[in-house]
Amino acid sequence: MFGDIFNAQFVASSIRVAIPLALAGLGGVFSEKSGVINIGLEGMMLTGAFTAVAVTNFAQNPWVGVLAAILVGIFLGLIHAITCITFKANQIVSGVAINLFASGITVFFSWLLFGETQIMAKTNLPIWGLSVPNIGEGSAFARSMITIFAHHSPLVYLTIIIFALSHIILFKTPFGLRLRSVGEYPQAADTMGVNIVKMRYMAVITSGALAGLAGSFLSLEQAHFFVKEMSGGRGFIALAAMIFGKWTPLGTAGAALLFGFGEALAIRLQGVTAVPVQFINMVPYLLAIFVLVSAIGRATPPAADGVPYEKEIG
Amino acid sequence: MKSVKKFDYYNLLEKITPLIAVILALLVGAIVIILIGENPVFVYKTLFSNAIGNRDGWGNVLFRATPLIFTGLTVAFAFRCGLFNIGGEGQMYIGTFLATWVGFTFTNLPAFLLIPLCILTAAAGGALWAAIPGILKAKMGVHEVIITIMMNWIASSLTFFLVLKFKAAPTAAMVAAGVKQMIPHTSEIAQAARLPRLYTILKFLNINFPSYNQVNVSFFIAIGAAILAYYILWKTNLGYEIRAVGYSPLAAEYGGISVAKNIILAMMISGAFAGLVGTNEVMGFKYRWRQELFTGLGFNGIAVALLGKNHPLGVVLAAILFGILNYGGAIVNIFTEGRIPRELIMVLQAVIVIFVVISDEVVKRLIRQRRKVV
């Protein structure tokens, strides 16, 4: 039974499940590194998931759907930025409002445009990479390697590129240094001539774009449909991944893979064990709580995380 | 004298920001309605005239406002302690399920025992579920927002498991009609566990009220809960400590107030309010747990609390406003034959929240500037 569960397909599906968590978590990294908490990732993801399927079906082209999901994420990110940065409102409240808004607007348009709350995606993105050889052709090792590394949706490769780039941008460029300084000690950054408002806007909008992309992967690639509330807390699990990953892109990716592993395991265990499916469904959420508790004392958020910047003070 | 007058003006402005936010949100809604190709004047007229134009409408509004008062108090109470409890949804699930279980298990008890027992169980269930994130926050510093959200999903799975475990057998009528699949639900609670509908009381007072209206005694429990929340927060030592922790945990700790104890207690009281949703939905309305009967009420409580400025009186008023929007929205949906989805109301609620938050900040800034100038 062990071998039936932990095989190459399992690893590949762990990666697929981890992608939306990783992308949204990376969105959290950008936003919080600049000092803005983004609880709205969940809603941005949900709206992205809906938009991706809806636009794909109208345009008959999944790429247009993915692009639209990113744009919608940017739009919601902009709303969050205006509320939190320009109006300096409570960031958690603004994020919660975005989540409420997303729950309503996705079902609203889903009724309006399609007359139902579950929409099938008419086309999907292609699979890129090498084709998996049939059993008997080639070695089992090659088959496993191709399944794990080279037989995925283009968005999987895109995610890997995005993570590599994000790591470089955040830690190896002047821009990244400024972004981090804005989240750690904005007063100092301000005296150095860094435009705090501009940096934070860019970071929050980036986080929206990433959450939108995460949503498109969830609906177009993982489920092949949209259904109301399909994000199912993943935006928050992504935040847990971000915390566990110590607010770094690579750490977040690792934590997302851990969650992906947990969720993929939960999916695999359904029907195999005598444990009721409802308890298996709890696994990702229990894992998130466990991870958060164990991250205590090890993970420190950026110093100015969640604090609006007031020029007069200091 | 003049400056005093101006100060009052701004004070008033601060008090009515929710009203401004609601009007702005209704304007946004009007734009959406125009974009759909419907007439906003007709839609709003239908919405309000049906919701508050007659007794039946009012009854329906109060029936829908009742659970929102509970979940609104949940968020508002925790907020006074500086906590953001967005786990009302899960606390409501657990409290309500436990109360339902008591209601269909201890069927031999008389009403004067069973009703209080069910109510207390509902509150205790919510309190227990909220105690977990409370303890994690107080003892380990884990942020309550993510934990309460995770607890919502766990509660949802747990109650789904429980409803299947206690699933009621299909009735003879269902078997005869050939119904195979149905929404999972438990057996009905005992007659002695049911809260009377309002019309039975109004009939007693010779007031004409439709007997099919679902508003029930739970509305008064909700009002009582709001008064209790006010009393605890502003008239007791516990409330003073909770608010002190909310203002400044460090100052409170320095003043000899246990931050950890108050965080846990505030979370538990907050969760107890959420559990009480069961008094309306099960004890006063469906008389059984039905899967997805009240999904989303916990989340709507967040909007209610913010609109009500986290004050019990504000929560009651905001809940009634949302009751009007919810019931009126459902009527509009029927009148326009589904061309206006009722989710428009959800969108309106979110827009209201964003506007409340922004207008609050803007007014606060105006006042601060004003004071500086004066």
Chai-1 contact restraints between the chains, C-beta under 6 A:
chainA,res_idxA,chainB,res_idxB,connection_type,confidence,min_distance_angstrom,max_distance_angstrom,comment,restraint_id
A,F87,B,I358,contact,1.0,0.0,6.0,A-B,restraint_1
A,F87,B,E361,contact,1.0,0.0,6.0,A-B,restraint_2
A,K88,B,E361,contact,1.0,0.0,6.0,A-B,restraint_3
A,A89,B,V357,contact,1.0,0.0,6.0,A-B,restraint_4
A,A89,B,I358,contact,1.0,0.0,6.0,A-B,restraint_5
A,A89,B,E361,contact,1.0,0.0,6.0,A-B,restraint_6
A,I92,B,F84,contact,1.0,0.0,6.0,A-B,restraint_7
A,V93,B,V357,contact,1.0,0.0,6.0,A-B,restraint_8
A,V96,B,I302,contact,1.0,0.0,6.0,A-B,restraint_9
A,A97,B,A350,contact,1.0,0.0,6.0,A-B,restraint_10
A,A97,B,V353,contact,1.0,0.0,6.0,A-B,restraint_11
A,A97,B,I354,contact,1.0,0.0,6.0,A-B,restraint_12
A,L100,B,A350,contact,1.0,0.0,6.0,A-B,restraint_13
A,F101,B,A350,contact,1.0,0.0,6.0,A-B,restraint_14
A,G104,B,E343,contact,1.0,0.0,6.0,A-B,restraint_15
A,G104,B,M346,contact,1.0,0.0,6.0,A-B,restraint_16
A,G104,B,V347,contact,1.0,0.0,6.0,A-B,restraint_17
A,G104,B,A350,contact,1.0,0.0,6.0,A-B,restraint_18
A,I105,B,V347,contact,1.0,0.0,6.0,A-B,restraint_19
A,V107,B,E343,contact,1.0,0.0,6.0,A-B,restraint_20
A,F108,B,P341,contact,1.0,0.0,6.0,A-B,restraint_21
A,F108,B,E343,contact,1.0,0.0,6.0,A-B,restraint_22
A,F108,B,L344,contact,1.0,0.0,6.0,A-B,restraint_23
A,F108,B,V347,contact,1.0,0.0,6.0,A-B,restraint_24
A,W111,B,P341,contact,1.0,0.0,6.0,A-B,restraint_25
A,L112,B,P341,contact,1.0,0.0,6.0,A-B,restraint_26
A,G233,B,I149,contact,1.0,0.0,6.0,A-B,restraint_27
A,G233,B,W153,contact,1.0,0.0,6.0,A-B,restraint_28
A,F236,B,I146,contact,1.0,0.0,6.0,A-B,restraint_29
A,F236,B,I149,contact,1.0,0.0,6.0,A-B,restraint_30
A,L239,B,I146,contact,1.0,0.0,6.0,A-B,restraint_31
A,A240,B,I146,contact,1.0,0.0,6.0,A-B,restraint_32
A,P276,B,F161,contact,1.0,0.0,6.0,A-B,restraint_33
A,Q278,B,S157,contact,1.0,0.0,6.0,A-B,restraint_34
A,Q278,B,F160,contact,1.0,0.0,6.0,A-B,restraint_35
A,Q278,B,F161,contact,1.0,0.0,6.0,A-B,restraint_36
A,N281,B,S157,contact,1.0,0.0,6.0,A-B,restraint_37
A,M282,B,I154,contact,1.0,0.0,6.0,A-B,restraint_38
A,M282,B,S157,contact,1.0,0.0,6.0,A-B,restraint_39
A,Y285,B,M150,contact,1.0,0.0,6.0,A-B,restraint_40
A,Y285,B,W153,contact,1.0,0.0,6.0,A-B,restraint_41
A,Y285,B,I154,contact,1.0,0.0,6.0,A-B,restraint_42
A,A288,B,M150,contact,1.0,0.0,6.0,A-B,restraint_43
A,I289,B,I147,contact,1.0,0.0,6.0,A-B,restraint_44
A,I289,B,M150,contact,1.0,0.0,6.0,A-B,restraint_45
A,L292,B,V142,contact,1.0,0.0,6.0,A-B,restraint_46
A,V293,B,V142,contact,1.0,0.0,6.0,A-B,restraint_47
A,I296,B,M140,contact,1.0,0.0,6.0,A-B,restraint_48
A,I296,B,G141,contact,1.0,0.0,6.0,A-B,restraint_49
